[in-house]
Amino acid sequence: MLSRRLAVIAVVTLVVAPPTLAFSSNVRTLVGLARPKPIVAEATRLLSVPVGNGFWAHAWTAPSSTGGQCDFLTTDHRPVVHRPPKLNGGGMCSASTGGERLVQARSASPLVVGLSISRRLKGDPGKWVPPIVSGAVLPSLKATRVTVVWKGGSLPLRLKDNSFLGGSPLLYMPPFERFPFTVVAYDAQGRRVAEKRLESPALRMMNGWDEYSTAYKKWKRGKG
């Protein structure tokens, strides 16, 4: 599905989605919803990272206004932020009580991956936030780094306390020859301990696999 923020959800986590998601009746997106919402004064910043065009992405967790928990992103031009200035990156909150984080890996889903994309604006690139990848890796895997890899390239993500975050204009509507894009977690010995594909239609800003497959086949025919 496409909107100003693109989100595709799977299992108990995000597969290609960030902040704008919902995966149970207890969880609500932040966009266009009065309640629940984060208690900003009690937000904890998990990590921050530059994502291009002078923007920084910040990942946060906070109690929700209904006694649950919220996970969300914000973006701005500041490398250090002590409190979220405004909820402009999307997110999710649980309506039920309990302090368990929503974006966390479990044994059944050892790598939780989210992708946030907004359409590129014309004119000043400094007003457009590049695609952002976020998520979490299962602590028992003892990952020491997380990277987005594709044919001919890669993008290191910042990893801290099993949460990761990163972004780049390179992830915006990449050419077909670079697919697939995969988020990979490595341990200290360089072994792959978990991986998750970024969904191709989401990266190409398309409405599902049918539209993507049609465009891909057309591209393949053109390659001879």
Secondary structure as the mmCIF struct_conf table of DSSP 4:
data_model
#
loop_
_struct_conf.conf_type_id
_struct_conf.id
_struct_conf.beg_label_comp_id
_struct_conf.beg_label_asym_id
_struct_conf.beg_label_seq_id
_struct_conf.end_label_comp_id
_struct_conf.end_label_asym_id
_struct_conf.end_label_seq_id
BEND BEND1 SER A 3 ARG A 5
STRN STRN1 VAL A 8 ALA A 10
TURN_TY1_P TURN_TY1_P1 VAL A 11 VAL A 12
STRN STRN2 THR A 13 VAL A 16
BEND BEND2 PRO A 19 PRO A 19
STRN STRN3 THR A 20 THR A 20
BEND BEND3 SER A 24 SER A 24
TURN_TY1_P TURN_TY1_P2 SER A 25 ASN A 26
STRN STRN4 VAL A 27 THR A 29
BEND BEND4 LEU A 30 LEU A 30
TURN_TY1_P TURN_TY1_P3 VAL A 31 GLY A 32
BEND BEND5 ARG A 35 PRO A 36
STRN STRN5 PRO A 38 PRO A 38
HELX_RH_3T_P HELX_RH_3T_P1 VAL A 40 GLU A 42
STRN STRN6 THR A 44 GLY A 52
TURN_TY1_P TURN_TY1_P4 ASN A 53 GLY A 54
STRN STRN7 PHE A 55 PRO A 63
STRN STRN8 SER A 64 SER A 64
TURN_TY1_P TURN_TY1_P5 SER A 65 THR A 66
BEND BEND6 GLY A 67 GLY A 68
STRN STRN9 GLN A 69 ASP A 76
BEND BEND7 HIS A 77 HIS A 77
BEND BEND8 PRO A 79 PRO A 79
BEND BEND9 HIS A 82 ARG A 83
BEND BEND10 PRO A 85 PRO A 85
BEND BEND11 GLY A 89 GLY A 89
STRN STRN10 GLY A 91 SER A 94
BEND BEND12 ALA A 95 THR A 97
BEND BEND13 LEU A 102 VAL A 103
STRN STRN11 ARG A 106 ARG A 106
TURN_TY1_P TURN_TY1_P6 SER A 107 ALA A 108
STRN STRN12 SER A 109 SER A 109
BEND BEND14 PRO A 110 PRO A 110
STRN STRN13 LEU A 111 SER A 116
HELX_LH_PP_P HELX_LH_PP_P1 ARG A 119 LEU A 121
BEND BEND15 LYS A 122 GLY A 123
HELX_RH_3T_P HELX_RH_3T_P2 PRO A 125 LYS A 127
HELX_LH_PP_P HELX_LH_PP_P2 VAL A 129 PRO A 131
STRN STRN14 ILE A 132 VAL A 137
HELX_RH_3T_P HELX_RH_3T_P3 PRO A 139 LEU A 141
STRN STRN15 ARG A 145 TRP A 150
TURN_TY1_P TURN_TY1_P7 LYS A 151 GLY A 152
STRN STRN16 GLY A 153 LYS A 160
TURN_TY1_P TURN_TY1_P8 ASP A 161 ASN A 162
STRN STRN17 SER A 163 GLY A 167
HELX_RH_3T_P HELX_RH_3T_P4 PRO A 169 LEU A 171
BEND BEND16 TYR A 172 MET A 173
HELX_RH_3T_P HELX_RH_3T_P5 PHE A 176 ARG A 178
STRN STRN18 THR A 182 TYR A 186
TURN_TY1_P TURN_TY1_P9 ALA A 188 GLN A 189
BEND BEND17 GLY A 190 GLY A 190
STRN STRN19 ARG A 192 ARG A 197
HELX_LH_PP_P HELX_LH_PP_P3 LEU A 198 GLU A 199
HELX_RH_AL_P HELX_RH_AL_P1 SER A 200 LEU A 203
TURN_TY1_P TURN_TY1_P10 ARG A 204 MET A 205
BEND BEND18 ASN A 207 GLY A 208
HELX_RH_AL_P HELX_RH_AL_P2 TRP A 209 GLY A 222
TURN_TY1_P TURN_TY1_P11 LYS A 223 LYS A 223
#
